[in-house]
Amino acid sequence: MPVIVAAVAVVVAIIVLIVLFKMVWRVAEPNEALIISGLGAKSKPIDGLDSLGFKIVTGKGTSVLPGFQVARRLRLDSRAANLEVKCVTQQGIPVKVRGVAIYKVGDDFVSIANAARRFLEQQGSMDAAIHELFTGHLRSIIGNLTVEDLILNRERLTSETRSSAADEMSKLGLVVDSLQIQEIDDETDYITNLGRPHAARIASAARIAEAERDQEATQREQEALRENAAVIRDTEIKKAEYEGQVNQAAQQARQEVILKETRNAELEAERTEKRLESEVRKPADARAYEQVKLAEADREQRIAQAQAAATEIQLKAQREAEATRILGEAQADATRQKGLAEAEAIKARADALARNTDAVIAQQLAEQWPQIVEAGAKVFGNVDNMVVLNGAEGIEDMLAKALTLGGTGLGVARQLLAGMSGPSGQNGAAPANAQIPTVPVEVPKEN
């Protein structure tokens, strides 16, 4: 338990020391100076000067006793003050000058002490003080200068202003880093009119120079064009010569290539011809010879076959013609025999008719009786109903009358008798010039 209390006491003591240290210790930033005043706050003599009555600390830390000493900060960084001055030149011309002054508190202890005495609690009023200081000096300096001096020699204005204000700036503990005159205006357009003659001369000189430059440029361009044309001509000539040489070389190369290709083609043709001679032509000749021989043999075989077929056909035709002739002769002989037999029969019938006419007629009527009856029946072909009286006798009388009236029986008898008698009117005798009928014989044709 006592150990814990002791540890807590130590921690509390450390915290208290840290708090006290932070309350007592002050550190000056690089762009500021600590001005410490109070009990015991005295600085050592600086550059033969006595103590200032306060302590200046820059770039380091120092202790400040609370309640006994006070620490204030004076900024050492740069500041800018805009300047705008209305004044009259030596020529009586009113002008307005605008510029800017870049200043700061000096880095030495004397400057810091002077600035601390004047601006420590009123650092914001430095710009106004600088403006008033430089405005007065600019009026006095511009009053001794002309407008031309202001325009042509601004460096003189700035240097004289800085020189004349150096003593006041040193007393204030300030230094000027930069003073720039930005613009000079006048209400009477004196500066504008002042520049017009020069501008006209410059414009005229510029036009003259431009015309001269244009003329010179044109001449140079023409010369350049001529030179370029000459160079192009020479280049084209050389190019044509080179192309001619190249074409000639290419033509020679092509000729050599053509000769080589021709020679190679000839060699290839010879090799191909020999190969064809050995591989194609000789076997082809052998095959052609074989085909010729085979064709001749086949042709001779077909000729022999055709001759044999023709001989066979001729023999067949001869045999058929002989058979046809024999058949015709047989048919003619049969026809002749038949005609002779018919003639003999007619002669015999004529003889018989001459000897016994009634018997022959009766025989002919008996043979042709069906046709006679049929011809007689045709008389009754258009009769629908017929009544026969007296029975069978009536039928006999009706048929006899029909045959008598129709003349059918007599006509048939006459036709038969006329057939048996010749044209000369003699019964049973054939005419002297009677011809034996012939029977046509068909002879088969060869296909």
C-alpha positions as a Markdown table, in Angstrom:
| # | Residue | x | y | z |
|---|---|---|---|---|
| 1 | Met | 0.0 | 0.0 | 0.0 |
| 2 | Pro | 2.7 | 2.5 | 0.8 |
| 3 | Val | 4.4 | 1.6 | -2.5 |
| 4 | Ile | 1.3 | 2.5 | -4.4 |
| 5 | Val | 0.9 | 5.7 | -2.6 |
| 6 | Ala | 4.5 | 6.5 | -3.3 |
| 7 | Ala | 4.1 | 5.7 | -7.0 |
| 8 | Val | 1.0 | 7.9 | -7.2 |
| 9 | Ala | 2.8 | 10.7 | -5.5 |
| 10 | Val | 5.7 | 10.4 | -7.9 |
| 11 | Val | 3.4 | 10.4 | -10.9 |
| 12 | Val | 1.5 | 13.4 | -9.6 |
| 13 | Ala | 4.8 | 15.2 | -8.9 |
| 14 | Ile | 5.9 | 14.5 | -12.5 |
| 15 | Ile | 2.7 | 15.8 | -13.9 |
| 16 | Val | 2.9 | 18.9 | -11.8 |
| 17 | Leu | 6.5 | 19.4 | -12.9 |
| 18 | Ile | 5.5 | 19.1 | -16.5 |
| 19 | Val | 2.6 | 21.5 | -16.1 |
| 20 | Leu | 4.9 | 24.0 | -14.3 |
| 21 | Phe | 7.5 | 23.6 | -17.0 |
| 22 | Lys | 5.0 | 24.3 | -19.8 |
| 23 | Met | 3.8 | 27.3 | -17.8 |
| 24 | Val | 7.3 | 28.7 | -17.4 |
| 25 | Trp | 9.1 | 27.7 | -20.6 |
| 26 | Arg | 8.6 | 29.8 | -23.8 |
| 27 | Val | 10.1 | 29.0 | -27.2 |
| 28 | Ala | 10.6 | 31.6 | -30.0 |
| 29 | Glu | 9.6 | 30.5 | -33.5 |
| 30 | Pro | 12.0 | 31.1 | -36.5 |
| 31 | Asn | 9.9 | 34.1 | -37.7 |
| 32 | Glu | 9.4 | 35.8 | -34.3 |
| 33 | Ala | 11.2 | 37.2 | -31.4 |
| 34 | Leu | 10.3 | 37.0 | -27.7 |
| 35 | Ile | 10.2 | 40.3 | -25.9 |
| 36 | Ile | 10.4 | 39.5 | -22.1 |
| 37 | Ser | 10.0 | 42.2 | -19.6 |
| 38 | Gly | 9.6 | 42.2 | -15.8 |
| 39 | Leu | 11.6 | 41.2 | -12.8 |
| 40 | Gly | 15.2 | 40.3 | -13.8 |
| 41 | Ala | 14.5 | 40.5 | -17.6 |
| 42 | Lys | 17.5 | 42.4 | -18.7 |
| 43 | Ser | 19.7 | 41.8 | -21.8 |
| 44 | Lys | 23.4 | 42.1 | -22.0 |
| 45 | Pro | 24.9 | 45.2 | -23.7 |
| 46 | Ile | 24.6 | 45.0 | -27.5 |
| 47 | Asp | 27.1 | 46.6 | -29.8 |
| 48 | Gly | 28.4 | 48.9 | -27.1 |
| 49 | Leu | 24.8 | 49.9 | -26.1 |
| 50 | Asp | 23.6 | 49.6 | -22.5 |
| 51 | Ser | 21.0 | 47.2 | -21.4 |
| 52 | Leu | 17.6 | 47.7 | -23.1 |
| 53 | Gly | 15.6 | 47.1 | -20.0 |
| 54 | Phe | 13.9 | 44.0 | -21.5 |
| 55 | Lys | 15.1 | 40.7 | -22.8 |
| 56 | Ile | 15.1 | 39.6 | -26.5 |
| 57 | Val | 15.1 | 35.9 | -27.4 |
| 58 | Thr | 15.1 | 34.6 | -31.0 |
| 59 | Gly | 15.4 | 31.0 | -32.2 |
| 60 | Lys | 15.5 | 29.4 | -28.8 |
| 61 | Gly | 13.5 | 28.9 | -25.6 |
| 62 | Thr | 13.7 | 30.7 | -22.2 |
| 63 | Ser | 11.9 | 30.6 | -18.9 |
| 64 | Val | 9.3 | 33.2 | -18.0 |
| 65 | Leu | 8.3 | 33.5 | -14.4 |
| 66 | Pro | 4.5 | 33.8 | -14.2 |
| 67 | Gly | 3.4 | 36.8 | -12.3 |
| 68 | Phe | 6.9 | 38.3 | -12.4 |
| 69 | Gln | 7.7 | 38.4 | -16.1 |
| 70 | Val | 5.7 | 38.9 | -19.3 |
| 71 | Ala | 6.6 | 37.4 | -22.7 |
| 72 | Arg | 5.3 | 39.0 | -25.9 |
| 73 | Arg | 6.0 | 37.9 | -29.5 |
| 74 | Leu | 7.2 | 40.2 | -32.3 |
| 75 | Arg | 6.8 | 38.8 | -35.8 |
| 76 | Leu | 9.8 | 39.0 | -38.1 |
| 77 | Asp | 8.3 | 37.8 | -41.4 |
| 78 | Ser | 7.9 | 40.0 | -44.4 |
| 79 | Arg | 5.0 | 42.4 | -44.9 |
| 80 | Ala | 3.6 | 44.3 | -48.0 |
| 81 | Ala | 2.4 | 47.8 | -48.1 |
| 82 | Asn | 0.6 | 49.2 | -51.2 |
| 83 | Leu | 1.6 | 52.7 | -52.2 |
| 84 | Glu | -0.6 | 55.1 | -54.1 |
| 85 | Val | 0.7 | 58.7 | -54.5 |
| 86 | Lys | -0.7 | 61.7 | -56.3 |
| 87 | Cys | 2.0 | 64.3 | -57.0 |
| 88 | Val | 3.2 | 66.9 | -59.5 |
| 89 | Thr | 6.4 | 66.5 | -61.6 |
| 90 | Gln | 9.0 | 69.1 | -62.2 |
| 91 | Gln | 7.1 | 70.0 | -65.4 |
| 92 | Gly | 3.9 | 70.7 | -63.5 |
| 93 | Ile | 2.1 | 67.7 | -64.8 |
| 94 | Pro | 0.0 | 65.8 | -62.2 |
| 95 | Val | 0.7 | 62.1 | -62.1 |
| 96 | Lys | -0.5 | 59.1 | -60.1 |
| 97 | Val | 2.2 | 56.6 | -59.0 |
| 98 | Arg | 1.3 | 53.2 | -57.7 |
| 99 | Gly | 3.7 | 50.7 | -56.2 |
| 100 | Val | 4.4 | 48.2 | -53.4 |
| 101 | Ala | 6.9 | 48.1 | -50.6 |
| 102 | Ile | 8.1 | 44.8 | -49.2 |
| 103 | Tyr | 9.5 | 45.3 | -45.7 |
| 104 | Lys | 10.1 | 43.5 | -42.4 |
| 105 | Val | 11.6 | 43.9 | -38.9 |
| 106 | Gly | 15.3 | 43.8 | -38.9 |
| 107 | Asp | 17.0 | 40.6 | -37.8 |
| 108 | Asp | 19.5 | 42.3 | -35.5 |
| 109 | Phe | 18.7 | 43.1 | -31.8 |
| 110 | Val | 18.8 | 46.9 | -32.4 |
| 111 | Ser | 16.2 | 46.7 | -35.1 |
| 112 | Ile | 14.1 | 44.3 | -33.0 |
| 113 | Ala | 14.4 | 46.6 | -30.0 |
| 114 | Asn | 13.4 | 49.7 | -32.0 |
| 115 | Ala | 10.5 | 47.9 | -33.6 |
| 116 | Ala | 9.4 | 46.5 | -30.2 |
| 117 | Arg | 9.4 | 49.9 | -28.7 |
| 118 | Arg | 7.2 | 51.3 | -31.5 |
| 119 | Phe | 5.0 | 48.5 | -32.8 |
| 120 | Leu | 5.0 | 45.7 | -30.1 |
| 121 | Glu | 1.3 | 46.2 | -29.2 |
| 122 | Gln | 0.4 | 47.9 | -32.6 |
| 123 | Gln | 2.0 | 45.6 | -35.2 |
| 124 | Gly | -1.0 | 46.1 | -37.5 |
| 125 | Ser | -0.2 | 49.8 | -37.8 |
| 126 | Met | 3.1 | 49.1 | -39.5 |
| 127 | Asp | 1.6 | 49.2 | -43.1 |
| 128 | Ala | 0.0 | 52.6 | -42.5 |
| 129 | Ala | 3.3 | 54.0 | -41.1 |
| 130 | Ile | 5.3 | 52.6 | -44.1 |
| 131 | His | 2.7 | 54.1 | -46.5 |
| 132 | Glu | 2.9 | 57.5 | -45.0 |
| 133 | Leu | 6.7 | 57.4 | -44.9 |
| 134 | Phe | 7.2 | 56.4 | -48.6 |
| 135 | Thr | 4.4 | 58.6 | -49.8 |
| 136 | Gly | 6.2 | 61.7 | -48.4 |
| 137 | His | 9.5 | 60.7 | -49.9 |
| 138 | Leu | 8.0 | 59.9 | -53.3 |
| 139 | Arg | 6.3 | 63.3 | -53.5 |
| 140 | Ser | 9.5 | 65.1 | -52.8 |
| 141 | Ile | 11.6 | 63.0 | -55.2 |
| 142 | Ile | 9.0 | 63.1 | -58.1 |
| 143 | Gly | 8.7 | 66.9 | -57.7 |
| 144 | Asn | 12.4 | 67.1 | -58.8 |
| 145 | Leu | 11.9 | 64.7 | -61.8 |
| 146 | Thr | 10.2 | 65.0 | -65.2 |
| 147 | Val | 7.7 | 62.6 | -66.7 |
| 148 | Glu | 10.4 | 61.3 | -69.0 |
| 149 | Asp | 12.6 | 60.5 | -66.0 |
| 150 | Leu | 9.8 | 58.7 | -64.3 |
| 151 | Ile | 9.2 | 56.6 | -67.4 |
| 152 | Leu | 12.7 | 56.0 | -68.6 |
| 153 | Asn | 14.5 | 55.6 | -65.2 |
| 154 | Arg | 12.3 | 54.0 | -62.6 |
| 155 | Glu | 15.3 | 52.5 | -60.9 |
| 156 | Arg | 16.5 | 56.0 | -60.1 |
| 157 | Leu | 13.2 | 56.7 | -58.4 |
| 158 | Thr | 13.2 | 53.6 | -56.3 |
| 159 | Ser | 16.8 | 53.9 | -55.3 |
| 160 | Glu | 16.4 | 57.6 | -54.3 |
| 161 | Thr | 13.3 | 56.7 | -52.4 |
| 162 | Arg | 14.9 | 53.9 | -50.5 |
| 163 | Ser | 18.0 | 56.1 | -49.7 |
| 164 | Ser | 15.9 | 59.0 | -48.4 |
| 165 | Ala | 13.8 | 56.7 | -46.2 |
| 166 | Ala | 16.7 | 54.6 | -44.9 |
| 167 | Asp | 17.2 | 56.7 | -41.8 |
| 168 | Glu | 13.5 | 56.7 | -40.8 |
| 169 | Met | 13.3 | 53.0 | -41.5 |
| 170 | Ser | 16.3 | 52.3 | -39.3 |
| 171 | Lys | 14.8 | 54.3 | -36.5 |
| 172 | Leu | 11.6 | 52.3 | -36.8 |
| 173 | Gly | 13.6 | 49.0 | -36.8 |
| 174 | Leu | 12.4 | 48.1 | -40.3 |
| 175 | Val | 14.3 | 47.2 | -43.4 |
| 176 | Val | 13.0 | 47.4 | -47.0 |
| 177 | Asp | 13.3 | 44.1 | -49.0 |
| 178 | Ser | 11.8 | 45.5 | -52.2 |
| 179 | Leu | 10.3 | 48.7 | -53.6 |
| 180 | Gln | 8.6 | 48.5 | -57.0 |
| 181 | Ile | 6.9 | 51.3 | -59.0 |
| 182 | Gln | 4.1 | 49.4 | -60.7 |
| 183 | Glu | 2.3 | 52.0 | -62.7 |
| 184 | Ile | 2.5 | 55.8 | -63.5 |
| 185 | Asp | -0.7 | 57.5 | -64.8 |
| 186 | Asp | -1.5 | 61.0 | -65.8 |
| 187 | Glu | -4.8 | 62.7 | -66.3 |
| 188 | Thr | -3.7 | 64.9 | -69.3 |
| 189 | Asp | -2.6 | 61.9 | -71.5 |
| 190 | Tyr | 0.9 | 63.4 | -71.5 |
| 191 | Ile | 2.5 | 60.0 | -71.4 |
| 192 | Thr | 0.3 | 58.7 | -74.2 |
| 193 | Asn | 1.1 | 61.7 | -76.4 |
| 194 | Leu | 4.7 | 61.4 | -75.5 |
| 195 | Gly | 4.8 | 58.0 | -76.9 |
| 196 | Arg | 3.0 | 58.7 | -80.1 |
| 197 | Pro | 5.8 | 60.2 | -82.2 |
| 198 | His | 8.1 | 57.5 | -81.1 |
| 199 | Ala | 5.4 | 55.0 | -81.8 |
| 200 | Ala | 4.8 | 56.6 | -85.3 |
| 201 | Arg | 8.6 | 56.4 | -85.9 |
| 202 | Ile | 8.7 | 52.9 | -84.7 |
| 203 | Ala | 5.6 | 52.0 | -86.8 |
| 204 | Ser | 7.1 | 53.7 | -89.9 |
| 205 | Ala | 10.5 | 52.1 | -89.3 |
| 206 | Ala | 8.7 | 48.8 | -88.7 |
| 207 | Arg | 6.8 | 49.1 | -92.0 |
| 208 | Ile | 10.0 | 50.1 | -93.8 |
| 209 | Ala | 11.8 | 47.3 | -92.2 |
| 210 | Glu | 9.0 | 44.9 | -92.9 |
| 211 | Ala | 8.9 | 46.0 | -96.6 |
| 212 | Glu | 12.7 | 45.6 | -96.8 |
| 213 | Arg | 12.5 | 42.3 | -95.1 |
| 214 | Asp | 9.7 | 41.2 | -97.4 |
| 215 | Gln | 11.7 | 42.3 | -100.4 |
| 216 | Glu | 14.8 | 40.7 | -99.1 |
| 217 | Ala | 12.7 | 37.6 | -98.2 |
| 218 | Thr | 11.2 | 37.6 | -101.7 |
| 219 | Gln | 14.7 | 37.8 | -103.2 |
| 220 | Arg | 15.9 | 35.1 | -100.9 |
| 221 | Glu | 12.9 | 33.0 | -101.8 |
| 222 | Gln | 13.5 | 33.5 | -105.5 |
| 223 | Glu | 17.1 | 32.7 | -105.1 |
| 224 | Ala | 16.2 | 29.7 | -103.0 |
| 225 | Leu | 13.7 | 28.6 | -105.6 |
| 226 | Arg | 16.3 | 29.0 | -108.4 |
| 227 | Glu | 18.8 | 27.0 | -106.3 |
| 228 | Asn | 16.1 | 24.5 | -105.5 |
| 229 | Ala | 15.2 | 24.2 | -109.1 |
| 230 | Ala | 18.9 | 23.8 | -110.0 |
| 231 | Val | 19.3 | 21.2 | -107.3 |
| 232 | Ile | 16.0 | 19.5 | -108.4 |
| 233 | Arg | 17.2 | 19.5 | -112.0 |
| 234 | Asp | 20.6 | 18.1 | -111.0 |
| 235 | Thr | 18.9 | 15.6 | -108.8 |
| 236 | Glu | 16.4 | 14.6 | -111.5 |
| 237 | Ile | 19.3 | 14.2 | -114.0 |
| 238 | Lys | 21.3 | 12.1 | -111.5 |
| 239 | Lys | 18.2 | 10.2 | -110.6 |
| 240 | Ala | 17.4 | 9.5 | -114.3 |
| 241 | Glu | 21.0 | 8.4 | -114.8 |
| 242 | Tyr | 20.9 | 6.3 | -111.7 |
| 243 | Glu | 17.5 | 4.9 | -112.8 |
| 244 | Gly | 18.9 | 4.2 | -116.2 |
| 245 | Gln | 21.9 | 2.4 | -114.8 |
| 246 | Val | 19.6 | 0.6 | -112.4 |
| 247 | Asn | 17.2 | -0.3 | -115.3 |
| 248 | Gln | 20.1 | -1.4 | -117.4 |
| 249 | Ala | 21.5 | -3.5 | -114.6 |
| 250 | Ala | 18.1 | -4.9 | -113.9 |
| 251 | Gln | 17.6 | -5.6 | -117.6 |
| 252 | Gln | 21.0 | -7.3 | -117.8 |
| 253 | Ala | 20.1 | -9.2 | -114.7 |
| 254 | Arg | 16.8 | -10.2 | -116.2 |
| 255 | Gln | 18.5 | -11.2 | -119.4 |
| 256 | Glu | 20.9 | -13.4 | -117.4 |
| 257 | Val | 18.0 | -14.8 | -115.4 |
| 258 | Ile | 16.1 | -15.4 | -118.7 |
| 259 | Leu | 19.1 | -17.1 | -120.2 |
| 260 | Lys | 19.5 | -19.2 | -117.1 |
| 261 | Glu | 15.9 | -20.0 | -117.0 |
| 262 | Thr | 15.9 | -20.8 | -120.7 |
| 263 | Arg | 18.9 | -23.0 | -120.3 |
| 264 | Asn | 17.3 | -24.7 | -117.3 |
| 265 | Ala | 14.0 | -25.0 | -119.3 |
| 266 | Glu | 15.9 | -26.6 | -122.2 |
| 267 | Leu | 17.7 | -28.9 | -119.8 |
| 268 | Glu | 14.4 | -29.7 | -118.1 |
| 269 | Ala | 12.8 | -30.2 | -121.5 |
| 270 | Glu | 15.6 | -32.5 | -122.6 |
| 271 | Arg | 15.3 | -34.4 | -119.3 |
| 272 | Thr | 11.6 | -34.5 | -119.6 |
| 273 | Glu | 11.8 | -35.7 | -123.2 |
| 274 | Lys | 14.2 | -38.4 | -122.3 |
| 275 | Arg | 12.1 | -39.4 | -119.4 |
| 276 | Leu | 9.0 | -39.4 | -121.6 |
| 277 | Glu | 11.0 | -41.3 | -124.3 |
| 278 | Ser | 11.9 | -44.0 | -121.8 |
| 279 | Glu | 8.8 | -43.9 | -119.6 |
| 280 | Val | 5.9 | -42.9 | -121.9 |
| 281 | Arg | 6.7 | -43.0 | -125.6 |
| 282 | Lys | 8.3 | -46.4 | -125.8 |
| 283 | Pro | 5.6 | -48.0 | -123.6 |
| 284 | Ala | 3.0 | -46.1 | -125.6 |
| 285 | Asp | 4.4 | -47.3 | -128.9 |
| 286 | Ala | 4.4 | -50.8 | -127.6 |
| 287 | Arg | 0.9 | -50.5 | -126.4 |
| 288 | Ala | -0.1 | -48.8 | -129.7 |
| 289 | Tyr | 1.6 | -51.6 | -131.7 |
| 290 | Glu | -0.2 | -54.1 | -129.5 |
| 291 | Gln | -3.5 | -52.3 | -130.0 |
| 292 | Val | -2.9 | -52.2 | -133.8 |
| 293 | Lys | -2.2 | -55.8 | -133.9 |
| 294 | Leu | -5.2 | -56.6 | -131.7 |
| 295 | Ala | -7.4 | -54.3 | -133.9 |
| 296 | Glu | -6.1 | -56.1 | -137.0 |
| 297 | Ala | -6.8 | -59.4 | -135.5 |
| 298 | Asp | -10.2 | -58.4 | -134.4 |
| 299 | Arg | -10.9 | -56.8 | -137.8 |
| 300 | Glu | -9.8 | -60.0 | -139.5 |
| 301 | Gln | -11.9 | -62.0 | -137.1 |
| 302 | Arg | -15.0 | -59.7 | -137.7 |
| 303 | Ile | -14.4 | -59.9 | -141.5 |
| 304 | Ala | -14.2 | -63.7 | -141.3 |
| 305 | Gln | -17.3 | -63.7 | -139.1 |
| 306 | Ala | -19.1 | -61.3 | -141.6 |
| 307 | Gln | -18.0 | -63.5 | -144.5 |
| 308 | Ala | -19.2 | -66.6 | -142.8 |
| 309 | Ala | -22.5 | -64.8 | -141.9 |
| 310 | Ala | -22.9 | -63.5 | -145.4 |
| 311 | Thr | -22.2 | -67.0 | -146.8 |
| 312 | Glu | -24.6 | -68.5 | -144.4 |
| 313 | Ile | -27.2 | -65.8 | -145.3 |
| 314 | Gln | -26.6 | -66.4 | -149.0 |
| 315 | Leu | -26.9 | -70.1 | -148.6 |
| 316 | Lys | -30.0 | -69.6 | -146.5 |
| 317 | Ala | -31.4 | -67.2 | -149.2 |
| 318 | Gln | -30.6 | -69.7 | -151.9 |
| 319 | Arg | -32.2 | -72.5 | -149.9 |
| 320 | Glu | -35.3 | -70.3 | -149.2 |
| 321 | Ala | -35.4 | -69.2 | -152.9 |
| 322 | Glu | -35.1 | -72.8 | -154.0 |
| 323 | Ala | -37.8 | -73.8 | -151.6 |
| 324 | Thr | -40.0 | -71.0 | -152.7 |
| 325 | Arg | -39.4 | -71.9 | -156.3 |
| 326 | Ile | -40.3 | -75.5 | -155.6 |
| 327 | Leu | -43.3 | -74.5 | -153.6 |
| 328 | Gly | -44.4 | -72.2 | -156.4 |
| 329 | Glu | -43.9 | -74.8 | -158.9 |
| 330 | Ala | -45.9 | -77.3 | -156.8 |
| 331 | Gln | -48.6 | -74.8 | -156.2 |
| 332 | Ala | -48.7 | -73.9 | -159.9 |
| 333 | Asp | -48.8 | -77.5 | -160.8 |
| 334 | Ala | -51.6 | -78.2 | -158.3 |
| 335 | Thr | -53.5 | -75.2 | -159.6 |
| 336 | Arg | -53.0 | -76.4 | -163.1 |
| 337 | Gln | -54.1 | -79.9 | -162.1 |
| 338 | Lys | -57.1 | -78.5 | -160.3 |
| 339 | Gly | -57.9 | -76.4 | -163.3 |
| 340 | Leu | -57.6 | -79.4 | -165.6 |
| 341 | Ala | -59.7 | -81.4 | -163.2 |
| 342 | Glu | -62.4 | -78.6 | -163.1 |
| 343 | Ala | -62.2 | -78.3 | -166.8 |
| 344 | Glu | -62.7 | -82.1 | -167.2 |
| 345 | Ala | -65.5 | -81.9 | -164.7 |
| 346 | Ile | -67.2 | -79.1 | -166.5 |
| 347 | Lys | -66.7 | -81.0 | -169.8 |
| 348 | Ala | -68.2 | -84.1 | -168.3 |
| 349 | Arg | -71.0 | -82.1 | -166.8 |
| 350 | Ala | -71.6 | -80.4 | -170.2 |
| 351 | Asp | -71.6 | -83.8 | -171.8 |
| 352 | Ala | -74.0 | -85.1 | -169.2 |
| 353 | Leu | -76.2 | -82.1 | -169.7 |
| 354 | Ala | -76.2 | -82.6 | -173.4 |
| 355 | Arg | -77.3 | -86.2 | -172.9 |
| 356 | Asn | -79.7 | -85.7 | -170.0 |
| 357 | Thr | -80.6 | -82.1 | -169.4 |
| 358 | Asp | -83.5 | -82.6 | -167.0 |
| 359 | Ala | -81.5 | -84.9 | -164.7 |
| 360 | Val | -78.7 | -82.4 | -164.5 |
| 361 | Ile | -81.1 | -79.5 | -163.8 |
| 362 | Ala | -82.8 | -81.6 | -161.1 |
| 363 | Gln | -79.5 | -82.4 | -159.6 |
| 364 | Gln | -78.5 | -78.7 | -159.5 |
| 365 | Leu | -81.8 | -77.7 | -158.1 |
| 366 | Ala | -81.4 | -80.3 | -155.4 |
| 367 | Glu | -78.0 | -79.1 | -154.5 |
| 368 | Gln | -79.1 | -75.4 | -154.5 |
| 369 | Trp | -82.5 | -76.0 | -152.9 |
| 370 | Pro | -81.7 | -74.3 | -149.5 |
| 371 | Gln | -80.6 | -71.1 | -151.2 |
| 372 | Ile | -83.7 | -71.2 | -153.4 |
| 373 | Val | -86.0 | -71.6 | -150.3 |
| 374 | Glu | -84.2 | -68.8 | -148.6 |
| 375 | Ala | -84.7 | -66.5 | -151.6 |
| 376 | Gly | -88.4 | -67.5 | -151.7 |
| 377 | Ala | -88.8 | -66.8 | -148.0 |
| 378 | Lys | -87.6 | -63.3 | -148.5 |
| 379 | Val | -91.0 | -62.5 | -150.2 |
| 380 | Phe | -92.7 | -62.9 | -146.8 |
| 381 | Gly | -90.1 | -60.9 | -144.9 |
| 382 | Asn | -92.4 | -57.8 | -144.6 |
| 383 | Val | -95.5 | -59.8 | -143.7 |
| 384 | Asp | -96.6 | -59.4 | -140.0 |
| 385 | Asn | -99.6 | -61.9 | -139.9 |
| 386 | Met | -100.5 | -64.5 | -142.5 |
| 387 | Val | -103.5 | -66.9 | -142.5 |
| 388 | Val | -103.1 | -70.1 | -144.6 |
| 389 | Leu | -106.2 | -72.1 | -145.6 |
| 390 | Asn | -106.5 | -75.7 | -146.7 |
| 391 | Gly | -103.7 | -76.9 | -144.4 |
| 392 | Ala | -100.7 | -78.4 | -146.1 |
| 393 | Glu | -102.2 | -78.0 | -149.6 |
| 394 | Gly | -102.7 | -74.3 | -148.9 |
| 395 | Ile | -99.0 | -74.0 | -147.9 |
| 396 | Glu | -97.8 | -75.9 | -151.0 |
| 397 | Asp | -100.0 | -73.7 | -153.3 |
| 398 | Met | -98.7 | -70.5 | -151.6 |
| 399 | Leu | -95.0 | -71.5 | -151.9 |
| 400 | Ala | -95.6 | -72.6 | -155.6 |
| 401 | Lys | -97.2 | -69.3 | -156.3 |
| 402 | Ala | -94.5 | -67.4 | -154.5 |
| 403 | Leu | -91.8 | -69.2 | -156.4 |
| 404 | Thr | -93.7 | -68.7 | -159.6 |
| 405 | Leu | -94.6 | -65.1 | -159.0 |
| 406 | Gly | -91.2 | -64.2 | -157.6 |
| 407 | Gly | -89.4 | -66.0 | -160.4 |
| 408 | Thr | -86.9 | -67.2 | -158.0 |
| 409 | Gly | -86.8 | -70.8 | -158.9 |
| 410 | Leu | -86.7 | -70.1 | -162.6 |
| 411 | Gly | -84.0 | -67.5 | -162.2 |
| 412 | Val | -81.9 | -70.0 | -160.1 |
| 413 | Ala | -82.4 | -72.6 | -162.7 |
| 414 | Arg | -81.4 | -70.3 | -165.5 |
| 415 | Gln | -78.3 | -69.2 | -163.6 |
| 416 | Leu | -77.3 | -72.8 | -163.1 |
| 417 | Leu | -77.8 | -73.7 | -166.7 |
| 418 | Ala | -75.9 | -70.6 | -167.8 |
| 419 | Gly | -73.0 | -71.6 | -165.5 |
| 420 | Met | -72.9 | -75.0 | -167.1 |
| 421 | Ser | -73.0 | -73.7 | -170.7 |
| 422 | Gly | -70.1 | -71.8 | -172.2 |
| 423 | Pro | -70.1 | -68.3 | -173.8 |
| 424 | Ser | -70.4 | -69.9 | -177.2 |
| 425 | Gly | -73.9 | -71.3 | -176.3 |
| 426 | Gln | -72.8 | -75.0 | -176.7 |
| 427 | Asn | -73.8 | -77.3 | -173.9 |
| 428 | Gly | -71.1 | -79.3 | -172.2 |
| 429 | Ala | -68.2 | -77.8 | -174.1 |
| 430 | Ala | -65.6 | -75.4 | -172.7 |
| 431 | Pro | -64.6 | -72.4 | -174.7 |
| 432 | Ala | -61.5 | -72.8 | -176.8 |
| 433 | Asn | -59.6 | -69.9 | -175.2 |
| 434 | Ala | -60.5 | -70.8 | -171.6 |
| 435 | Gln | -57.6 | -70.1 | -169.3 |
| 436 | Ile | -56.6 | -72.1 | -166.3 |
| 437 | Pro | -56.9 | -69.9 | -163.2 |
| 438 | Thr | -53.6 | -69.3 | -161.4 |
| 439 | Val | -53.1 | -69.2 | -157.6 |
| 440 | Pro | -50.8 | -66.5 | -156.3 |
| 441 | Val | -47.8 | -67.8 | -154.4 |
| 442 | Glu | -46.2 | -65.7 | -151.6 |
| 443 | Val | -42.4 | -65.9 | -151.4 |
| 444 | Pro | -41.0 | -65.1 | -148.0 |
| 445 | Lys | -38.7 | -62.1 | -147.9 |
| 446 | Glu | -35.3 | -62.1 | -146.1 |
| 447 | Asn | -35.1 | -59.8 | -143.2 |
